[in-house]
Amino acid sequence: MKNRLKGKSVLNDLSDYVVIDLETTGFNVNDCSIIELAAVRVRNNQIVDTYDTFVNPEERIPRAVTELTGITNDMVSSAPTIEACLPEFLDFIGKDILLGHNIASFDTSILYDNAMELFGRPLQNDYLDTLHYARHCELDVPNYKLETIQDYLNVVNEGQHRAVYDCIATHECYQKLKPLFIGIKQKASGNSAPRNRRQWTRFSEDTQSLNLLKGLLLGVTCDNVLTEAEVMSLKNWVDNNRQLEGHYPFDFVLSEIDKALEDGVLEQAELDHMLQVFSDVLDPVENFSEKTEEASTAISFDGKSVCLTGEFVHFEQRTELENILAGKGAIIKKSVIKALDYLIVGGNGSENWSCGNYGTKVKRALELQEKGSQIKILKEEELMANV
């Protein structure tokens, strides 16, 4: 057995980390080569950057591996070797804590060996293995395979056994496992939480796919450069997910890509425009809320239909603001309808929002705007001058 001086295993509640995943020519840590290498950087529990590359193993990929992963010899024939791409990968992960499924015995060991053999550089990042982490959670599952945990937590993996998709799915699983984690000492003392406790909202497959699209958009926009290859990758994804038509931000992305590719040529101006659009749709409350002169002058709520969403900075209870607005003649609505005049978004957001930095009501308002509705979205700070 090799003596690997790796970092330590942790079982912490992390908000900043890098998820890693490898695809390889086999399943023996000491006798396999990397064919795909991926990492997803997470800050404040949100994906902010991605790294993904095929790797030329300089050997034939076994048929069983191709059947499992879909990765063929042709797909890796022109890819960089591990010697060429590993330095860039190591720079990407930096000194972050690494997160992944079964990485304690597999991924980190393979990376450690390659880094040492090629560059004399040991991989000594601390790491959190979600396989071990899940075993300290209250889960009613037959095993702790990634696929099993995904199904149990209702996490959709758009590309099982493809490295970057496994990274995204592992990140989503970890975020849903955190409320269920029973600390080792607490578990040993018998003070565990009730079995099968749920502290998250189960989102639909469409919502999870839309969140995956957000992750992909974050990945292609985080460096403020959009390339033709990234656009074509997004086009492939949207073409394979047409069931999401009618949902925000899918229609925005689809429309921009179709317009740009209408003449078969991607010009730099089109890439720059798409980069701005894709960046904007990731934070619609900030970028699409009402920022006209109306937001800084008196807004009349008399006779206007108003709906509230999120938690508010200046009001402990949402009903406080509802009563104030009702006193100004507003008609309070509990849901977003086509005839709504204002959707007001609380400055504290909500940890239960299905889309991270916005929720179902904002999403619905944006979809109705696309269909001609005149709904105006107001942030709490833009509202305060008028109440």
C-alpha positions in Angstrom: 0.0 0.0 0.0 1.3 3.4 -0.9 2.0 5.9 1.9 0.1 9.0 0.8 0.6 12.1 2.9 -2.8 13.5 2.0 -4.8 16.2 3.8 -7.2 15.3 6.6 -10.8 14.1 6.2 -13.3 16.5 7.6 -17.1 16.3 8.3 -17.8 20.0 8.5 -20.7 22.4 7.6 -19.0 24.1 4.6 -20.1 27.0 2.5 -16.9 27.4 0.5 -15.2 24.4 -1.2 -14.3 22.8 -4.5 -16.1 19.7 -5.8 -14.0 17.3 -7.8 -14.6 14.2 -9.8 -12.6 12.0 -12.2 -13.5 9.5 -14.8 -10.8 6.8 -15.3 -9.9 3.8 -17.5 -10.6 1.4 -14.6 -11.5 1.0 -10.9 -8.1 0.1 -9.4 -6.6 3.2 -7.8 -3.1 1.9 -8.4 -3.6 0.9 -12.1 -5.9 3.3 -14.0 -5.5 6.5 -16.0 -7.7 9.7 -15.9 -9.9 10.3 -19.0 -11.9 13.2 -17.6 -11.2 15.8 -14.9 -13.7 18.2 -13.5 -14.0 20.6 -10.6 -16.7 23.0 -9.4 -15.9 26.0 -7.2 -18.5 26.9 -4.6 -18.6 30.1 -2.6 -21.3 30.9 -0.1 -23.0 27.6 -1.1 -23.4 28.7 -4.7 -21.5 27.5 -7.8 -19.3 30.3 -9.1 -16.9 28.6 -11.5 -16.3 25.2 -13.2 -13.3 23.4 -14.7 -13.8 20.4 -17.1 -11.5 18.7 -19.6 -11.1 15.3 -21.3 -7.7 13.8 -20.7 -5.8 11.6 -23.2 -4.8 8.5 -21.2 -2.4 7.4 -23.9 -4.0 4.0 -23.8 -7.2 2.4 -25.0 -10.4 3.0 -23.0 -12.0 -0.4 -22.1 -15.4 -1.0 -23.6 -17.0 -1.4 -20.1 -15.8 2.2 -19.2 -17.2 3.6 -22.4 -20.5 1.9 -21.8 -20.6 3.4 -18.3 -19.4 6.9 -19.0 -20.1 7.4 -22.7 -16.5 8.5 -23.2 -14.9 7.0 -26.3 -11.3 6.8 -27.6 -12.2 9.3 -30.3 -13.4 11.8 -27.7 -10.1 11.9 -25.9 -7.7 11.4 -28.8 -7.0 15.2 -29.2 -7.3 16.0 -25.5 -4.3 17.1 -23.4 -2.4 14.5 -21.4 -2.6 14.5 -17.6 0.9 16.0 -17.5 -0.3 18.9 -19.6 -3.6 19.7 -17.8 -3.0 18.7 -14.2 -1.1 21.9 -13.3 -4.1 24.0 -14.4 -6.4 21.8 -12.4 -4.3 22.0 -9.3 -4.2 25.8 -9.7 -8.0 25.8 -10.0 -8.5 23.9 -6.7 -5.9 25.9 -4.9 -5.9 25.2 -1.2 -9.7 24.8 -0.9 -11.3 21.9 0.9 -12.2 19.3 -1.7 -15.6 17.7 -1.7 -16.6 14.6 -3.6 -18.2 11.2 -3.5 -15.9 8.4 -2.5 -12.9 10.8 -3.0 -11.2 9.6 0.2 -10.2 6.3 -1.3 -10.4 7.0 -5.0 -10.1 10.5 -6.5 -7.7 12.1 -4.1 -5.5 9.1 -4.1 -5.2 9.1 -7.9 -4.6 12.8 -8.0 -2.0 12.5 -5.3 -0.1 9.8 -7.2 -0.2 11.7 -10.5 0.9 15.0 -8.9 3.8 13.3 -7.1 5.0 11.2 -10.0 4.8 14.0 -12.5 5.7 17.1 -10.5 6.8 15.9 -7.0 3.9 18.0 -5.7 1.7 16.2 -3.1 -2.0 16.9 -3.0 -2.5 17.9 0.6 -5.9 19.6 0.6 -8.3 18.6 3.3 -11.3 16.9 1.9 -14.9 16.0 2.7 -16.2 12.7 1.3 -19.9 12.8 0.9 -20.0 9.0 1.0 -18.8 9.2 4.6 -20.8 12.3 5.3 -24.1 10.6 4.2 -23.4 7.8 6.7 -23.7 10.3 9.5 -27.1 11.5 8.2 -30.6 10.1 8.9 -31.2 8.5 5.6 -33.4 5.5 4.8 -31.4 4.1 1.9 -30.2 0.6 1.0 -26.6 1.9 0.2 -24.7 5.1 -0.1 -23.9 5.2 -3.8 -24.1 8.6 -5.4 -27.0 7.5 -7.6 -29.0 6.2 -4.5 -28.5 9.4 -2.6 -29.4 11.5 -5.6 -32.7 9.6 -5.9 -33.4 9.8 -2.2 -32.8 13.6 -2.1 -34.6 14.2 -5.4 -31.4 15.5 -7.1 -31.4 15.3 -10.9 -28.0 14.4 -12.5 -28.1 15.4 -16.2 -25.1 13.3 -17.1 -24.4 10.4 -14.7 -20.8 9.3 -14.8 -19.7 12.5 -16.6 -17.3 14.4 -14.3 -18.8 17.9 -14.3 -22.4 16.7 -13.9 -21.4 14.4 -11.1 -19.7 17.4 -9.4 -22.8 19.5 -9.7 -25.0 16.6 -8.4 -22.6 16.0 -5.5 -22.7 19.7 -4.6 -26.6 19.6 -4.6 -26.6 16.4 -2.5 -24.2 17.9 0.1 -26.4 21.0 0.4 -29.4 18.9 1.1 -27.5 16.5 3.4 -26.3 19.3 5.7 -29.6 19.8 7.6 -29.7 16.0 8.2 -26.2 15.6 9.4 -25.9 14.1 12.9 -22.5 14.9 14.4 -20.4 11.9 15.5 -20.4 12.8 19.2 -24.1 13.7 19.1 -24.9 10.4 17.4 -22.8 8.4 19.8 -24.6 9.9 22.8 -28.0 9.0 21.3 -29.1 12.6 20.8 -29.8 12.2 17.1 -32.7 13.9 15.4 -35.9 12.1 14.5 -35.4 9.6 11.7 -36.4 10.8 8.2 -36.5 14.4 9.3 -36.8 16.8 6.3 -35.6 20.4 6.5 -35.6 21.3 2.8 -38.2 21.8 0.1 -38.5 19.0 -2.4 -38.2 20.8 -5.8 -39.6 19.4 -9.0 -37.3 18.0 -11.7 -37.9 21.0 -13.8 -36.8 23.3 -11.0 -33.7 21.3 -10.4 -32.9 21.3 -14.2 -33.3 25.1 -14.2 -30.9 25.4 -11.3 -28.5 23.2 -13.2 -28.8 25.7 -16.1 -28.0 28.5 -13.6 -24.9 26.6 -12.6 -23.8 26.2 -16.3 -24.4 29.9 -16.8 -22.3 30.8 -13.8 -19.6 28.6 -15.2 -19.5 30.3 -18.6 -19.9 33.9 -17.3 -17.7 34.0 -14.2 -14.5 34.9 -16.1 -16.4 37.7 -18.1 -15.5 36.0 -21.4 -17.9 34.0 -23.4 -16.5 31.7 -26.1 -18.0 30.0 -29.1 -17.3 26.6 -27.6 -19.3 27.6 -24.4 -22.2 28.8 -26.5 -22.3 25.6 -28.5 -22.2 23.6 -25.2 -25.1 25.6 -23.9 -27.0 25.1 -27.2 -26.5 21.3 -26.8 -27.9 21.5 -23.3 -31.0 23.6 -24.2 -31.7 21.4 -27.2 -31.8 18.4 -25.0 -34.1 20.1 -22.4 -36.9 21.6 -24.5 -39.4 20.5 -21.9 -38.3 23.6 -20.0 -39.7 26.0 -22.6 -42.0 28.5 -20.9 -39.8 28.6 -17.8 -37.4 31.4 -16.7 -34.5 31.6 -17.5 -34.6 28.9 -20.1 -36.5 31.0 -22.7 -34.0 33.9 -22.3 -31.1 31.6 -23.0 -32.8 29.7 -25.8 -33.9 33.0 -27.5 -30.4 34.6 -27.3 -28.6 31.5 -28.6 -31.1 31.0 -31.5 -30.8 34.7 -32.5 -27.0 34.6 -32.4 -26.8 31.4 -34.5 -29.5 32.4 -37.0 -26.9 33.3 -39.7 -24.5 30.4 -38.7 -21.8 32.9 -37.6 -21.0 33.9 -34.0 -19.5 37.4 -34.0 -17.7 39.0 -31.1 -20.5 41.5 -30.6 -23.0 38.7 -30.3 -20.8 36.9 -27.8 -20.5 40.1 -25.7 -24.2 40.7 -25.8 -25.0 37.1 -24.7 -22.4 37.4 -21.9 -24.3 40.4 -20.6 -27.7 38.8 -20.9 -26.6 35.5 -19.2 -25.0 37.5 -16.4 -28.2 39.5 -15.9 -30.6 36.5 -15.8 -28.6 35.0 -12.9 -29.7 37.8 -10.6 -33.1 39.0 -11.9 -34.1 40.8 -8.8 -31.1 43.0 -9.0 -31.0 43.4 -12.8 -34.7 43.4 -13.7 -36.3 45.2 -10.8 -37.8 48.7 -11.4 -35.0 51.2 -11.5 -36.8 54.1 -13.3 -37.6 57.5 -11.9 -40.7 55.9 -10.5 -38.6 54.0 -7.9 -37.3 57.2 -6.4 -40.5 59.2 -6.5 -43.9 58.6 -5.0 -45.5 55.4 -6.1 -49.3 55.3 -5.8 -50.5 51.9 -4.5 -54.1 53.0 -4.5 -56.1 50.4 -6.4 -52.9 48.5 -7.3 -52.6 44.7 -6.8 -49.5 43.9 -4.8 -47.8 40.6 -3.8 -44.9 40.1 -1.4 -42.1 37.5 -1.5 -39.1 36.8 0.8 -38.2 38.0 4.2 -38.0 41.7 4.9 -35.3 43.7 6.5 -37.5 46.5 7.9 -40.5 44.4 8.9 -40.4 41.4 11.3 -43.7 40.1 9.9 -44.8 40.3 6.3 -48.3 41.2 7.6 -46.9 44.6 8.9 -46.0 45.7 5.4 -49.2 44.2 4.0 -51.2 46.4 6.4 -49.3 49.5 5.5 -49.8 48.9 1.8 -53.5 48.1 2.3 -53.8 51.4 4.2 -52.5 53.1 1.0 -55.2 51.4 -1.0 -53.3 48.4 -2.2 -55.0 45.1 -3.0 -52.9 42.4 -1.4 -52.5 39.2 -3.4 -51.0 36.0 -2.1 -49.8 34.8 -5.5 -48.5 36.2 -8.8 -51.2 36.7 -11.4 -51.0 38.2 -14.9 -52.9 41.4 -13.7 -50.5 42.0 -10.8 -49.1 45.5 -10.6 -46.2 45.1 -8.1 -44.2 42.2 -6.8 -42.1 43.4 -3.8 -39.0 41.4 -2.9 -37.8 41.3 0.7 -34.2 42.4 1.3 -33.4 39.3 3.3 -34.5 36.9 0.6 -35.4 33.4 1.8 -33.4 30.2 2.4 -36.4 28.3 0.9 -36.3 30.1 -2.5 -36.2 27.4 -5.1 -33.7 29.3 -7.3 -31.2 30.4 -4.7 -31.3 34.2 -5.1 -35.0 34.3 -6.1 -38.0 32.1 -5.8 -41.1 30.9 -7.6 -43.0 34.2 -7.4 -40.1 36.1 -9.0 -39.8 33.4 -11.6 -43.5 33.5 -12.4 -43.5 37.3 -12.7 -40.6 37.2 -15.2 -42.4 34.6 -17.2 -45.5 36.7 -17.3 -43.5 39.8 -18.3 -42.3 37.8 -21.3 -45.9 37.2 -22.3 -46.7 40.9 -22.1 -47.7 41.4 -18.5 -46.8 44.8 -17.0 -45.8 43.5 -13.5 -43.2 45.6 -11.9 -40.6 44.0 -9.5 -39.6 46.3 -6.6 -36.8 45.5 -4.2 -37.5 46.4 -0.6 -34.9 49.2 -0.7 -36.6 50.7 -3.7 -39.9 50.5 -1.8 -38.9 52.2 1.4 -39.2 55.8 0.1 -42.8 55.1 -0.6 -44.1 53.6 2.7 
